């Protein structure tokens, strides 16, 4: 995360003073990671902390969970390659539309804001082979630089509990989660690989003594040059 918003608390007063001179800052943060990584808890934690600093915080919920809750339970393993490509393309279009909508809301609100995205547009790459991923990019006129690097000021990858905190990995009480431990680790690593190249990628693993430490480290990613 670059120096423009590393000292986010110190920057706030300056943001307020210059509000009448220019467009107020809008910081776009993507939280991603494998299944059962703690993204939902991190979103709630960061929302509380950043609100206390005086920022208006917007949260964009992930499209796959919204799909499942809306009755669209999808088992990707049952799809043909053609149907999988159609599904992931549609999902990405919805994600882009939701993100753009909340960015517009923040601009209209004209307050110093942070937008927290629960997963990013290119997360589906973890579920696709390279040929199908490239087909989606080509057919839609998209490229990775615009989808990954230009949409988010920073990407914070939370590592799945299946990798380093296996005893806490669970699929219970989450309608969109059904992966085994091995599958969760594989998806986590593929997701992380997709974001390698973003200039402000941070990884928060499970090496701390407890989950609260993981949340604190996630928060520190937005405040300091190193967690």
C-alpha positions as CSV (number, residue, x, y, z in Angstrom):
1,X,0.0,0.0,0.0
2,X,1.6,3.2,-1.1
3,X,2.5,6.3,0.9
4,X,-0.6,8.1,-0.3
5,X,-2.7,6.3,2.2
6,X,-0.3,4.5,4.5
7,X,-0.7,7.1,7.2
8,X,-4.5,7.1,6.7
9,X,-5.1,8.6,10.2
10,X,-2.7,11.5,9.7
11,X,-4.0,12.1,6.2
12,X,-7.6,12.5,7.3
13,X,-7.3,16.1,8.6
14,X,-5.6,17.1,5.4
15,X,-8.3,15.5,3.4
16,X,-11.0,17.5,5.3
17,X,-9.1,20.8,4.8
18,X,-8.7,20.3,1.0
19,X,-12.3,19.0,0.4
20,X,-13.4,22.3,-1.0
21,X,-10.4,22.5,-3.4
22,X,-10.6,19.1,-5.1
23,X,-12.4,15.8,-5.2
24,X,-12.2,14.1,-1.8
25,X,-10.1,10.8,-1.7
26,X,-11.8,7.5,-2.3
27,X,-9.6,4.5,-1.3
28,X,-10.5,1.1,-3.0
29,X,-9.4,-1.9,-1.0
30,X,-9.9,-5.5,-2.3
31,X,-10.0,-8.2,0.4
32,X,-9.5,-11.6,-1.2
33,X,-8.3,-15.1,-0.2
34,X,-9.3,-18.7,0.0
35,X,-12.3,-20.2,1.7
36,X,-12.6,-19.6,5.4
37,X,-9.9,-17.0,5.5
38,X,-11.8,-14.6,7.7
39,X,-12.8,-12.1,5.1
40,X,-16.3,-11.4,6.5
41,X,-14.9,-10.8,10.0
42,X,-12.1,-8.6,8.5
43,X,-14.6,-6.5,6.6
44,X,-16.6,-5.9,9.9
45,X,-13.4,-5.2,11.8
46,X,-12.0,-2.8,9.2
47,X,-15.3,-1.0,8.8
48,X,-15.4,-0.3,12.6
49,X,-11.8,0.9,12.7
50,X,-11.9,3.1,9.6
51,X,-15.2,4.6,10.7
52,X,-13.5,5.6,13.9
53,X,-10.9,7.4,11.9
54,X,-13.6,9.5,10.3
55,X,-13.9,7.8,6.9
56,X,-17.2,6.8,5.4
57,X,-16.9,3.1,4.7
58,X,-18.7,1.2,2.0
59,X,-18.7,-2.6,1.8
60,X,-19.3,-4.4,-1.5
61,X,-20.4,-8.0,-0.7
62,X,-19.1,-10.9,-2.9
63,X,-21.2,-11.9,-5.8
64,X,-21.0,-15.7,-5.3
65,X,-22.5,-15.6,-1.9
66,X,-25.2,-13.2,-3.1
67,X,-25.9,-15.7,-5.9
68,X,-26.3,-18.6,-3.5
69,X,-28.4,-16.7,-1.0
70,X,-30.6,-15.7,-3.9
71,X,-31.3,-19.3,-4.7
72,X,-28.6,-19.8,-7.3
73,X,-26.6,-22.6,-5.7
74,X,-23.9,-23.4,-8.3
75,X,-21.8,-26.6,-8.3
76,X,-19.0,-25.6,-10.7
77,X,-17.8,-29.2,-10.9
78,X,-21.0,-30.1,-12.7
79,X,-20.6,-27.6,-15.4
80,X,-19.3,-28.2,-18.9
81,X,-16.4,-25.9,-19.9
82,X,-18.8,-23.8,-22.0
83,X,-21.3,-23.3,-19.1
84,X,-18.4,-22.5,-16.7
85,X,-17.1,-19.8,-18.9
86,X,-20.6,-18.3,-19.3
87,X,-21.2,-18.4,-15.5
88,X,-17.8,-16.8,-14.6
89,X,-18.2,-14.1,-17.3
90,X,-21.7,-13.2,-16.0
91,X,-20.3,-13.2,-12.4
92,X,-17.5,-10.8,-13.3
93,X,-19.9,-8.5,-15.1
94,X,-22.1,-8.3,-12.0
95,X,-19.0,-7.7,-9.8
96,X,-17.8,-4.9,-12.0
97,X,-21.3,-3.3,-12.0
98,X,-21.5,-3.5,-8.2
99,X,-18.1,-2.1,-7.7
100,X,-18.7,0.8,-10.1
101,X,-22.1,1.5,-8.4
102,X,-20.5,1.9,-5.0
103,X,-17.6,4.0,-6.4
104,X,-20.3,6.3,-7.8
105,X,-22.0,6.4,-4.5
106,X,-18.8,7.4,-2.8
107,X,-18.2,10.1,-5.4
108,X,-21.7,11.4,-5.0
109,X,-21.3,11.5,-1.2
110,X,-18.3,13.7,-1.5
111,X,-16.7,12.5,1.8
112,X,-13.3,10.9,2.4
113,X,-14.2,7.3,1.9
114,X,-12.9,3.8,1.9
115,X,-14.6,1.1,-0.2
116,X,-13.9,-2.5,0.9
117,X,-14.5,-5.1,-1.7
118,X,-15.3,-8.7,-0.6
119,X,-13.3,-10.4,-3.3
120,X,-12.1,-8.8,-6.5
121,X,-13.1,-9.1,-10.1
122,X,-10.4,-11.5,-11.1
123,X,-11.1,-14.1,-8.3
124,X,-12.8,-16.4,-10.8
125,X,-9.4,-17.2,-12.4
126,X,-8.8,-19.7,-9.5
127,X,-11.7,-21.8,-11.0
128,X,-10.6,-21.6,-14.6
129,X,-7.9,-23.1,-16.8
130,X,-5.6,-20.6,-18.7
131,X,-7.4,-21.1,-22.0
132,X,-10.8,-20.4,-20.6
133,X,-9.5,-17.4,-18.7
134,X,-7.9,-15.9,-21.7
135,X,-11.1,-16.6,-23.7
136,X,-13.1,-14.5,-21.2
137,X,-10.6,-11.7,-21.3
138,X,-10.5,-11.6,-25.1
139,X,-14.3,-12.0,-25.7
140,X,-15.0,-9.1,-23.3
141,X,-12.2,-6.9,-24.3
142,X,-10.7,-7.0,-20.8
143,X,-7.1,-7.1,-19.7
144,X,-5.6,-8.1,-16.4
145,X,-3.9,-4.7,-15.8
146,X,-7.3,-2.9,-15.9
147,X,-9.2,-5.5,-13.9
148,X,-6.6,-6.0,-11.2
149,X,-4.1,-3.1,-11.0
150,X,-6.3,-0.2,-12.0
151,X,-9.4,-1.0,-10.0
152,X,-7.9,-1.3,-6.6
153,X,-5.5,0.9,-4.6
154,X,-4.5,-2.2,-2.6
155,X,-5.2,-5.9,-2.4
156,X,-5.1,-7.7,1.0
157,X,-5.0,-11.5,0.6
158,X,-6.2,-13.4,3.7
159,X,-4.8,-16.9,3.7
160,X,-7.4,-19.7,4.2
161,X,-7.5,-21.3,7.7
162,X,-6.9,-24.6,5.9
163,X,-3.3,-23.4,5.4
164,X,-1.8,-22.9,8.8
165,X,-4.9,-23.1,11.0
166,X,-6.5,-26.3,9.8
167,X,-8.3,-27.0,13.1
168,X,-10.4,-23.9,12.5
169,X,-11.3,-24.6,8.9
170,X,-15.0,-25.3,8.5
171,X,-17.7,-25.3,5.8
172,X,-20.5,-25.1,8.4
173,X,-22.9,-22.1,8.4
174,X,-21.7,-20.9,5.0
175,X,-24.0,-21.8,2.1
176,X,-21.4,-21.0,-0.6
177,X,-18.5,-23.0,0.9
178,X,-18.1,-26.7,0.3
179,X,-14.4,-27.2,-0.4
180,X,-12.2,-29.8,1.4
181,X,-9.1,-28.7,3.2
182,X,-7.0,-29.6,0.2
183,X,-9.3,-27.8,-2.2
184,X,-9.3,-24.7,0.0
185,X,-5.5,-24.5,0.0
186,X,-5.4,-25.0,-3.8
187,X,-8.0,-22.3,-4.4
188,X,-6.2,-20.0,-2.0
189,X,-2.9,-20.3,-3.8
190,X,-4.4,-19.9,-7.2
191,X,-6.3,-16.7,-6.0
192,X,-3.1,-15.3,-4.6
193,X,-1.2,-16.0,-7.8
194,X,-3.8,-14.1,-9.7
195,X,-3.1,-10.9,-7.8
196,X,0.7,-11.2,-8.0
197,X,1.8,-8.2,-10.0
198,X,-0.5,-5.7,-8.2
199,X,1.9,-3.0,-6.9
200,X,0.3,-3.0,-3.5
201,X,-0.5,-6.6,-2.6
202,X,-0.3,-7.7,1.0
203,X,-0.6,-11.2,2.4
204,X,-2.0,-11.9,5.9
205,X,-1.3,-15.5,6.9
206,X,-2.2,-17.6,9.9
207,X,1.2,-17.3,11.7
208,X,-0.1,-15.3,14.6
209,X,-1.2,-16.6,18.0
210,X,-4.9,-16.1,17.4
211,X,-7.5,-14.8,14.9
212,X,-7.6,-11.3,16.5
213,X,-4.0,-10.9,15.6
214,X,-4.8,-11.7,12.0
215,X,-7.5,-9.0,12.0
216,X,-5.1,-6.5,13.5
217,X,-2.4,-7.4,10.9
218,X,-5.0,-6.9,8.2
219,X,-5.8,-3.4,9.6
220,X,-2.1,-2.6,9.8
221,X,-1.8,-3.3,6.1
222,X,-3.9,-0.1,5.6
223,X,-1.9,2.0,8.0
224,X,1.8,1.2,7.6
225,X,4.3,0.2,5.0
226,X,4.6,-3.3,6.6
227,X,2.1,-5.3,8.7
